[in-house]
Amino acid sequence: MERFHFNPIPLNEYSRKLFPNIETFHIYNKYNEIFKDGKIFKYVIWHDINIGINTIEVKSIGDEYFMFCYGMKEINIPSLISEI
């Protein structure tokens, strides 16, 4: 299992040890355990997520806003935004 650089199945504490070289972590449902052990560089979410609606007045959007939005297809940018 050391040849895998991603998890082809959902993992738990025990099965994570079977995949020591994971760099891309796939999250198959909202109940999957998420590991942040320093070896994982990318997360892929395969289930629907609700990012909600931001009602705070924002003037700048940084990289951290899009951290886990790999499947995002579009975004409406308000006219108040002056920097991305």
Jmol script that loads the backbone (N, CA, C; Angstrom):
load data "model"
ATOM      1  N   MET A   1       0.810  -1.197   0.000  1.00  0.00           N
ATOM      2  CA  MET A   1       0.000   0.000   0.000  1.00  0.00           C
ATOM      3  C   MET A   1       0.856   1.264   0.000  1.00  0.00           C
ATOM      4  N   GLU A   2       2.160   1.103   0.120  1.00  0.00           N
ATOM      5  CA  GLU A   2       3.053   2.254   0.168  1.00  0.00           C
ATOM      6  C   GLU A   2       3.138   2.983  -1.166  1.00  0.00           C
ATOM      7  N   ARG A   3       2.718   2.343  -2.242  1.00  0.00           N
ATOM      8  CA  ARG A   3       2.792   2.987  -3.553  1.00  0.00           C
ATOM      9  C   ARG A   3       1.687   4.029  -3.744  1.00  0.00           C
ATOM     10  N   PHE A   4       0.639   3.974  -2.936  1.00  0.00           N
ATOM     11  CA  PHE A   4      -0.469   4.920  -3.056  1.00  0.00           C
ATOM     12  C   PHE A   4      -0.080   6.283  -2.496  1.00  0.00           C
ATOM     13  N   HIS A   5      -0.367   7.321  -3.267  1.00  0.00           N
ATOM     14  CA  HIS A   5      -0.154   8.691  -2.803  1.00  0.00           C
ATOM     15  C   HIS A   5      -1.496   9.378  -2.559  1.00  0.00           C
ATOM     16  N   PHE A   6      -2.562   8.585  -2.550  1.00  0.00           N
ATOM     17  CA  PHE A   6      -3.906   9.042  -2.191  1.00  0.00           C
ATOM     18  C   PHE A   6      -4.623   7.860  -1.565  1.00  0.00           C
ATOM     19  N   ASN A   7      -5.725   8.124  -0.902  1.00  0.00           N
ATOM     20  CA  ASN A   7      -6.489   7.041  -0.288  1.00  0.00           C
ATOM     21  C   ASN A   7      -7.666   6.657  -1.190  1.00  0.00           C
ATOM     22  N   PRO A   8      -7.673   5.453  -1.753  1.00  0.00           N
ATOM     23  CA  PRO A   8      -8.763   5.024  -2.622  1.00  0.00           C
ATOM     24  C   PRO A   8     -10.029   4.631  -1.854  1.00  0.00           C
ATOM     25  N   ILE A   9      -9.940   4.553  -0.539  1.00  0.00           N
ATOM     26  CA  ILE A   9     -11.073   4.208   0.327  1.00  0.00           C
ATOM     27  C   ILE A   9     -11.071   5.154   1.526  1.00  0.00           C
ATOM     28  N   PRO A  10     -12.222   5.317   2.194  1.00  0.00           N
ATOM     29  CA  PRO A  10     -12.232   6.111   3.431  1.00  0.00           C
ATOM     30  C   PRO A  10     -11.319   5.463   4.477  1.00  0.00           C
ATOM     31  N   LEU A  11     -10.651   6.285   5.264  1.00  0.00           N
ATOM     32  CA  LEU A  11      -9.706   5.764   6.247  1.00  0.00           C
ATOM     33  C   LEU A  11     -10.151   6.052   7.675  1.00  0.00           C
ATOM     34  N   ASN A  12      -9.680   5.193   8.575  1.00  0.00           N
ATOM     35  CA  ASN A  12      -9.838   5.434  10.008  1.00  0.00           C
ATOM     36  C   ASN A  12      -8.441   5.386  10.624  1.00  0.00           C
ATOM     37  N   GLU A  13      -8.364   5.464  11.935  1.00  0.00           N
ATOM     38  CA  GLU A  13      -7.065   5.485  12.620  1.00  0.00           C
ATOM     39  C   GLU A  13      -6.198   4.277  12.246  1.00  0.00           C
ATOM     40  N   TYR A  14      -6.811   3.100  12.172  1.00  0.00           N
ATOM     41  CA  TYR A  14      -6.063   1.876  11.842  1.00  0.00           C
ATOM     42  C   TYR A  14      -5.630   1.855  10.374  1.00  0.00           C
ATOM     43  N   SER A  15      -6.582   2.086   9.464  1.00  0.00           N
ATOM     44  CA  SER A  15      -6.265   1.963   8.039  1.00  0.00           C
ATOM     45  C   SER A  15      -5.348   3.083   7.540  1.00  0.00           C
ATOM     46  N   ARG A  16      -5.294   4.203   8.235  1.00  0.00           N
ATOM     47  CA  ARG A  16      -4.371   5.286   7.841  1.00  0.00           C
ATOM     48  C   ARG A  16      -2.926   4.794   7.872  1.00  0.00           C
ATOM     49  N   LYS A  17      -2.614   3.914   8.798  1.00  0.00           N
ATOM     50  CA  LYS A  17      -1.253   3.377   8.923  1.00  0.00           C
ATOM     51  C   LYS A  17      -0.870   2.509   7.723  1.00  0.00           C
ATOM     52  N   LEU A  18      -1.863   1.998   7.003  1.00  0.00           N
ATOM     53  CA  LEU A  18      -1.603   1.168   5.827  1.00  0.00           C
ATOM     54  C   LEU A  18      -1.224   1.997   4.601  1.00  0.00           C
ATOM     55  N   PHE A  19      -1.476   3.301   4.655  1.00  0.00           N
ATOM     56  CA  PHE A  19      -1.190   4.219   3.549  1.00  0.00           C
ATOM     57  C   PHE A  19      -0.228   5.311   4.030  1.00  0.00           C
ATOM     58  N   PRO A  20       1.041   4.988   4.226  1.00  0.00           N
ATOM     59  CA  PRO A  20       1.974   5.949   4.825  1.00  0.00           C
ATOM     60  C   PRO A  20       2.413   7.090   3.899  1.00  0.00           C
ATOM     61  N   ASN A  21       2.208   6.952   2.598  1.00  0.00           N
ATOM     62  CA  ASN A  21       2.728   7.949   1.651  1.00  0.00           C
ATOM     63  C   ASN A  21       1.651   8.833   1.030  1.00  0.00           C
ATOM     64  N   ILE A  22       0.533   8.996   1.703  1.00  0.00           N
ATOM     65  CA  ILE A  22      -0.559   9.804   1.158  1.00  0.00           C
ATOM     66  C   ILE A  22      -0.157  11.276   1.114  1.00  0.00           C
ATOM     67  N   GLU A  23      -0.317  11.874  -0.062  1.00  0.00           N
ATOM     68  CA  GLU A  23      -0.111  13.310  -0.240  1.00  0.00           C
ATOM     69  C   GLU A  23      -1.431  14.010  -0.535  1.00  0.00           C
ATOM     70  N   THR A  24      -2.343  13.295  -1.202  1.00  0.00           N
ATOM     71  CA  THR A  24      -3.676  13.814  -1.501  1.00  0.00           C
ATOM     72  C   THR A  24      -4.687  12.978  -0.745  1.00  0.00           C
ATOM     73  N   PHE A  25      -5.465  13.631   0.113  1.00  0.00           N
ATOM     74  CA  PHE A  25      -6.426  12.924   0.958  1.00  0.00           C
ATOM     75  C   PHE A  25      -7.833  13.132   0.409  1.00  0.00           C
ATOM     76  N   HIS A  26      -8.501  12.031   0.051  1.00  0.00           N
ATOM     77  CA  HIS A  26      -9.861  12.085  -0.479  1.00  0.00           C
ATOM     78  C   HIS A  26     -10.851  11.916   0.668  1.00  0.00           C
ATOM     79  N   ILE A  27     -11.816  12.839   0.742  1.00  0.00           N
ATOM     80  CA  ILE A  27     -12.859  12.803   1.769  1.00  0.00           C
ATOM     81  C   ILE A  27     -14.142  12.394   1.061  1.00  0.00           C
ATOM     82  N   TYR A  28     -14.614  11.180   1.343  1.00  0.00           N
ATOM     83  CA  TYR A  28     -15.732  10.608   0.598  1.00  0.00           C
ATOM     84  C   TYR A  28     -17.100  10.982   1.157  1.00  0.00           C
ATOM     85  N   ASN A  29     -17.209  11.228   2.446  1.00  0.00           N
ATOM     86  CA  ASN A  29     -18.467  11.705   3.022  1.00  0.00           C
ATOM     87  C   ASN A  29     -18.159  12.560   4.240  1.00  0.00           C
ATOM     88  N   LYS A  30     -19.160  13.272   4.731  1.00  0.00           N
ATOM     89  CA  LYS A  30     -18.916  14.237   5.809  1.00  0.00           C
ATOM     90  C   LYS A  30     -18.561  13.581   7.138  1.00  0.00           C
ATOM     91  N   TYR A  31     -18.688  12.266   7.222  1.00  0.00           N
ATOM     92  CA  TYR A  31     -18.368  11.562   8.465  1.00  0.00           C
ATOM     93  C   TYR A  31     -16.963  10.953   8.457  1.00  0.00           C
ATOM     94  N   ASN A  32     -16.248  11.065   7.340  1.00  0.00           N
ATOM     95  CA  ASN A  32     -14.878  10.541   7.270  1.00  0.00           C
ATOM     96  C   ASN A  32     -13.974  11.260   8.253  1.00  0.00           C
ATOM     97  N   GLU A  33     -13.083  10.500   8.851  1.00  0.00           N
ATOM     98  CA  GLU A  33     -12.076  11.095   9.724  1.00  0.00           C
ATOM     99  C   GLU A  33     -11.058  11.823   8.845  1.00  0.00           C
ATOM    100  N   ILE A  34     -10.676  13.021   9.238  1.00  0.00           N
ATOM    101  CA  ILE A  34      -9.727  13.818   8.468  1.00  0.00           C
ATOM    102  C   ILE A  34      -8.400  13.840   9.211  1.00  0.00           C
ATOM    103  N   PHE A  35      -7.339  13.519   8.502  1.00  0.00           N
ATOM    104  CA  PHE A  35      -6.010  13.452   9.103  1.00  0.00           C
ATOM    105  C   PHE A  35      -5.187  14.662   8.675  1.00  0.00           C
ATOM    106  N   LYS A  36      -4.524  15.266   9.622  1.00  0.00           N
ATOM    107  CA  LYS A  36      -3.652  16.420   9.360  1.00  0.00           C
ATOM    108  C   LYS A  36      -2.302  16.114   9.986  1.00  0.00           C
ATOM    109  N   ASP A  37      -1.623  15.138   9.419  1.00  0.00           N
ATOM    110  CA  ASP A  37      -0.375  14.674  10.024  1.00  0.00           C
ATOM    111  C   ASP A  37       0.877  15.274   9.393  1.00  0.00           C
ATOM    112  N   GLY A  38       0.728  16.292   8.579  1.00  0.00           N
ATOM    113  CA  GLY A  38       1.886  16.956   8.000  1.00  0.00           C
ATOM    114  C   GLY A  38       2.365  16.378   6.685  1.00  0.00           C
ATOM    115  N   LYS A  39       1.887  15.190   6.307  1.00  0.00           N
ATOM    116  CA  LYS A  39       2.301  14.568   5.051  1.00  0.00           C
ATOM    117  C   LYS A  39       1.304  14.855   3.932  1.00  0.00           C
ATOM    118  N   ILE A  40       0.116  15.308   4.294  1.00  0.00           N
ATOM    119  CA  ILE A  40      -0.957  15.531   3.328  1.00  0.00           C
ATOM    120  C   ILE A  40      -0.907  16.984   2.859  1.00  0.00           C
ATOM    121  N   PHE A  41      -0.844  17.164   1.525  1.00  0.00           N
ATOM    122  CA  PHE A  41      -0.723  18.497   0.948  1.00  0.00           C
ATOM    123  C   PHE A  41      -2.005  18.981   0.279  1.00  0.00           C
ATOM    124  N   LYS A  42      -2.906  18.053  -0.050  1.00  0.00           N
ATOM    125  CA  LYS A  42      -4.108  18.417  -0.799  1.00  0.00           C
ATOM    126  C   LYS A  42      -5.278  17.580  -0.301  1.00  0.00           C
ATOM    127  N   TYR A  43      -6.462  18.191  -0.240  1.00  0.00           N
ATOM    128  CA  TYR A  43      -7.685  17.495   0.151  1.00  0.00           C
ATOM    129  C   TYR A  43      -8.672  17.569  -1.009  1.00  0.00           C
ATOM    130  N   VAL A  44      -9.325  16.436  -1.318  1.00  0.00           N
ATOM    131  CA  VAL A  44     -10.350  16.379  -2.354  1.00  0.00           C
ATOM    132  C   VAL A  44     -11.639  15.942  -1.679  1.00  0.00           C
ATOM    133  N   ILE A  45     -12.677  16.767  -1.783  1.00  0.00           N
ATOM    134  CA  ILE A  45     -13.957  16.480  -1.135  1.00  0.00           C
ATOM    135  C   ILE A  45     -14.921  15.943  -2.186  1.00  0.00           C
ATOM    136  N   TRP A  46     -15.434  14.723  -1.950  1.00  0.00           N
ATOM    137  CA  TRP A  46     -16.324  14.056  -2.899  1.00  0.00           C
ATOM    138  C   TRP A  46     -17.794  14.157  -2.520  1.00  0.00           C
ATOM    139  N   HIS A  47     -18.114  14.833  -1.445  1.00  0.00           N
ATOM    140  CA  HIS A  47     -19.512  14.956  -1.034  1.00  0.00           C
ATOM    141  C   HIS A  47     -19.930  16.418  -1.110  1.00  0.00           C
ATOM    142  N   ASP A  48     -21.234  16.649  -1.113  1.00  0.00           N
ATOM    143  CA  ASP A  48     -21.749  18.016  -1.156  1.00  0.00           C
ATOM    144  C   ASP A  48     -21.390  18.749   0.126  1.00  0.00           C
ATOM    145  N   ILE A  49     -21.021  20.011  -0.019  1.00  0.00           N
ATOM    146  CA  ILE A  49     -20.746  20.836   1.150  1.00  0.00           C
ATOM    147  C   ILE A  49     -21.566  22.112   1.050  1.00  0.00           C
ATOM    148  N   ASN A  50     -21.857  22.690   2.176  1.00  0.00           N
ATOM    149  CA  ASN A  50     -22.591  23.945   2.231  1.00  0.00           C
ATOM    150  C   ASN A  50     -21.626  25.005   2.731  1.00  0.00           C
ATOM    151  N   ILE A  51     -21.230  25.916   1.840  1.00  0.00           N
ATOM    152  CA  ILE A  51     -20.280  26.936   2.265  1.00  0.00           C
ATOM    153  C   ILE A  51     -20.985  28.130   2.889  1.00  0.00           C
ATOM    154  N   GLY A  52     -22.321  28.140   2.826  1.00  0.00           N
ATOM    155  CA  GLY A  52     -23.075  29.196   3.485  1.00  0.00           C
ATOM    156  C   GLY A  52     -23.010  30.515   2.733  1.00  0.00           C
ATOM    157  N   ILE A  53     -23.617  31.496   3.344  1.00  0.00           N
ATOM    158  CA  ILE A  53     -23.652  32.837   2.768  1.00  0.00           C
ATOM    159  C   ILE A  53     -22.930  33.769   3.721  1.00  0.00           C
ATOM    160  N   ASN A  54     -21.999  34.525   3.211  1.00  0.00           N
ATOM    161  CA  ASN A  54     -21.230  35.453   4.021  1.00  0.00           C
ATOM    162  C   ASN A  54     -21.943  36.794   4.051  1.00  0.00           C
ATOM    163  N   THR A  55     -22.391  37.210   5.226  1.00  0.00           N
ATOM    164  CA  THR A  55     -23.099  38.485   5.340  1.00  0.00           C
ATOM    165  C   THR A  55     -22.192  39.595   5.862  1.00  0.00           C
ATOM    166  N   ILE A  56     -20.935  39.288   6.099  1.00  0.00           N
ATOM    167  CA  ILE A  56     -19.979  40.283   6.567  1.00  0.00           C
ATOM    168  C   ILE A  56     -19.455  41.056   5.364  1.00  0.00           C
ATOM    169  N   GLU A  57     -19.296  42.362   5.509  1.00  0.00           N
ATOM    170  CA  GLU A  57     -18.762  43.163   4.414  1.00  0.00           C
ATOM    171  C   GLU A  57     -17.278  42.862   4.250  1.00  0.00           C
ATOM    172  N   VAL A  58     -16.930  42.330   3.095  1.00  0.00           N
ATOM    173  CA  VAL A  58     -15.557  41.925   2.809  1.00  0.00           C
ATOM    174  C   VAL A  58     -15.010  42.822   1.711  1.00  0.00           C
ATOM    175  N   LYS A  59     -13.781  43.281   1.887  1.00  0.00           N
ATOM    176  CA  LYS A  59     -13.167  44.134   0.866  1.00  0.00           C
ATOM    177  C   LYS A  59     -12.005  43.449   0.155  1.00  0.00           C
ATOM    178  N   SER A  60     -11.532  42.335   0.713  1.00  0.00           N
ATOM    179  CA  SER A  60     -10.417  41.611   0.115  1.00  0.00           C
ATOM    180  C   SER A  60     -10.610  40.115   0.350  1.00  0.00           C
ATOM    181  N   ILE A  61     -10.319  39.300  -0.655  1.00  0.00           N
ATOM    182  CA  ILE A  61     -10.442  37.850  -0.528  1.00  0.00           C
ATOM    183  C   ILE A  61      -9.048  37.253  -0.666  1.00  0.00           C
ATOM    184  N   GLY A  62      -8.619  36.510   0.355  1.00  0.00           N
ATOM    185  CA  GLY A  62      -7.303  35.874   0.323  1.00  0.00           C
ATOM    186  C   GLY A  62      -7.391  34.416  -0.079  1.00  0.00           C
ATOM    187  N   ASP A  63      -6.244  33.773  -0.226  1.00  0.00           N
ATOM    188  CA  ASP A  63      -6.169  32.367  -0.624  1.00  0.00           C
ATOM    189  C   ASP A  63      -6.905  31.451   0.342  1.00  0.00           C
ATOM    190  N   GLU A  64      -6.865  31.761   1.641  1.00  0.00           N
ATOM    191  CA  GLU A  64      -7.477  30.886   2.639  1.00  0.00           C
ATOM    192  C   GLU A  64      -8.991  30.761   2.452  1.00  0.00           C
ATOM    193  N   TYR A  65      -9.620  31.723   1.801  1.00  0.00           N
ATOM    194  CA  TYR A  65     -11.061  31.666   1.564  1.00  0.00           C
ATOM    195  C   TYR A  65     -11.415  30.488   0.653  1.00  0.00           C
ATOM    196  N   PHE A  66     -10.507  30.101  -0.217  1.00  0.00           N
ATOM    197  CA  PHE A  66     -10.740  29.040  -1.192  1.00  0.00           C
ATOM    198  C   PHE A  66     -10.030  27.740  -0.834  1.00  0.00           C
ATOM    199  N   MET A  67      -9.592  27.589   0.405  1.00  0.00           N
ATOM    200  CA  MET A  67      -8.754  26.468   0.822  1.00  0.00           C
ATOM    201  C   MET A  67      -9.334  25.100   0.448  1.00  0.00           C
ATOM    202  N   PHE A  68     -10.614  24.862   0.692  1.00  0.00           N
ATOM    203  CA  PHE A  68     -11.199  23.543   0.435  1.00  0.00           C
ATOM    204  C   PHE A  68     -12.285  23.600  -0.642  1.00  0.00           C
ATOM    205  N   CYS A  69     -12.186  24.521  -1.565  1.00  0.00           N
ATOM    206  CA  CYS A  69     -13.204  24.701  -2.602  1.00  0.00           C
ATOM    207  C   CYS A  69     -12.722  24.150  -3.941  1.00  0.00           C
ATOM    208  N   TYR A  70     -12.285  22.903  -3.959  1.00  0.00           N
ATOM    209  CA  TYR A  70     -11.717  22.323  -5.176  1.00  0.00           C
ATOM    210  C   TYR A  70     -12.749  22.149  -6.290  1.00  0.00           C
ATOM    211  N   GLY A  71     -14.017  21.913  -5.938  1.00  0.00           N
ATOM    212  CA  GLY A  71     -15.033  21.674  -6.948  1.00  0.00           C
ATOM    213  C   GLY A  71     -15.854  22.903  -7.297  1.00  0.00           C
ATOM    214  N   MET A  72     -15.467  24.062  -6.809  1.00  0.00           N
ATOM    215  CA  MET A  72     -16.236  25.280  -7.050  1.00  0.00           C
ATOM    216  C   MET A  72     -16.230  25.605  -8.537  1.00  0.00           C
ATOM    217  N   LYS A  73     -17.410  25.853  -9.073  1.00  0.00           N
ATOM    218  CA  LYS A  73     -17.531  26.114 -10.496  1.00  0.00           C
ATOM    219  C   LYS A  73     -17.690  27.599 -10.804  1.00  0.00           C
ATOM    220  N   GLU A  74     -18.286  28.357  -9.886  1.00  0.00           N
ATOM    221  CA  GLU A  74     -18.453  29.788 -10.119  1.00  0.00           C
ATOM    222  C   GLU A  74     -18.576  30.514  -8.788  1.00  0.00           C
ATOM    223  N   ILE A  75     -18.331  31.802  -8.828  1.00  0.00           N
ATOM    224  CA  ILE A  75     -18.472  32.637  -7.641  1.00  0.00           C
ATOM    225  C   ILE A  75     -18.923  34.020  -8.094  1.00  0.00           C
ATOM    226  N   ASN A  76     -19.845  34.599  -7.360  1.00  0.00           N
ATOM    227  CA  ASN A  76     -20.296  35.960  -7.631  1.00  0.00           C
ATOM    228  C   ASN A  76     -19.491  36.904  -6.748  1.00  0.00           C
ATOM    229  N   ILE A  77     -18.714  37.764  -7.357  1.00  0.00           N
ATOM    230  CA  ILE A  77     -17.867  38.689  -6.608  1.00  0.00           C
ATOM    231  C   ILE A  77     -18.591  40.026  -6.493  1.00  0.00           C
ATOM    232  N   PRO A  78     -18.890  40.441  -5.260  1.00  0.00           N
ATOM    233  CA  PRO A  78     -19.579  41.723  -5.062  1.00  0.00           C
ATOM    234  C   PRO A  78     -18.726  42.897  -5.545  1.00  0.00           C
ATOM    235  N   SER A  79     -19.374  43.992  -5.891  1.00  0.00           N
ATOM    236  CA  SER A  79     -18.653  45.161  -6.400  1.00  0.00           C
ATOM    237  C   SER A  79     -17.772  45.806  -5.336  1.00  0.00           C
ATOM    238  N   LEU A  80     -18.010  45.522  -4.050  1.00  0.00           N
ATOM    239  CA  LEU A  80     -17.179  46.077  -2.980  1.00  0.00           C
ATOM    240  C   LEU A  80     -15.773  45.487  -2.958  1.00  0.00           C
ATOM    241  N   ILE A  81     -15.596  44.324  -3.569  1.00  0.00           N
ATOM    242  CA  ILE A  81     -14.292  43.661  -3.561  1.00  0.00           C
ATOM    243  C   ILE A  81     -13.329  44.458  -4.435  1.00  0.00           C
ATOM    244  N   SER A  82     -12.211  44.864  -3.838  1.00  0.00           N
ATOM    245  CA  SER A  82     -11.226  45.640  -4.584  1.00  0.00           C
ATOM    246  C   SER A  82      -9.936  44.865  -4.817  1.00  0.00           C
ATOM    247  N   GLU A  83      -9.807  43.686  -4.160  1.00  0.00           N
ATOM    248  CA  GLU A  83      -8.568  42.921  -4.287  1.00  0.00           C
ATOM    249  C   GLU A  83      -8.851  41.439  -4.114  1.00  0.00           C
ATOM    250  N   ILE A  84      -8.262  40.612  -4.982  1.00  0.00           N
ATOM    251  CA  ILE A  84      -8.381  39.155  -4.863  1.00  0.00           C
ATOM    252  C   ILE A  84      -6.984  38.577  -4.782  1.00  0.00           C
TER     253      ILE A  84
END
end "model"
wireframe off; spacefill off
backbone 0.3
color backbone group
